[in-house]
């Protein structure tokens, strides 16, 4: 579940835009519905396809093998290259294999399997993405506009992530000096930023010191319109943070999600790779009450916070002593 958003990204950027290879099985014909997508050891199928809006994905081939592929309600036109046994599109070649009942598209990293249906194909979505229209950014040398394809709203992302935060965190030590903090909740304040290029930061602190000060990236993909913040560099307590040491997707919770709420967890290791502690962090945008969140999942000084927001106060630099 953690990596499925990566698969979704790979479907568009890898499977549609850059599949190469030789075809097998001859010319497919008919209406084929998406059965599963696999990237490495991660497979998206069954109800997971519906969760990501991919359950209505399909491919249509005419008697010559020409047709279109529909993903996320976008149509990608292609023609069948009989000599190469590939599907040629304005985004590149799409390799395929066909046994009459299934069609597979694969490039070694991403594979997509479609099963032939006896039903009539749905009406083709309008505005097919080809080299001559919205699938490429106008005036940008034909660069593929993945934001347009994926429906990413950069404005909503920036508005969500350029924010102050209040919440709590806890650690679980691993037979070391952090053991004394096991099960304790520490209130924290935070601030995050995100620019139009997907470059961001997240800074979290308590009254003692920084909890984390991290540079992040956000490519717009995730379980919500706000994308996923991916750690790139910085520090967590006294340890360095590296790429993908943690990710923050507002579409995940512990166990539930709430408006303006983010939850993430991770682990920190020393320079030898030995585990120092695991951690869980719960944050809500400053100014939003935690009324929907169970009391046992609120910070210890929540009453102080409620008074602050009831009075319309901005987030201070410090928590109450």
Buried (B, 14 or more C-beta within 10 A) or exposed (E): EEBBBBBBBBBBBBBBBBBEBEBEBBBBBBBBBBBBBBBEEBBBEEEBBEBBEBBBBBBBBBEEBBBBBBBBEBBBBBBBBEEBBBBBBBBBBBBBBBEEEBBBBBBEEBBBBBEBEEEEBEEEBEEBBBEEEBBBBEEEEEEBBBEBBBEBBBEBBBEBBEBBBBBBBBBBBBEEEBEEBEEEBBBBBBBBBBBEEBEBBBBBBBEEEBBBBBBBBBBBBBBBBBBBBBBBEBBBBEBEBEEEBBBBBBBBBEEEBBEBBBBBBBBBBEEEEEBBBBBBBBBBBBBBEBEEBEEEBBBEBBEEBBEBBEEEEEBEEEBEE
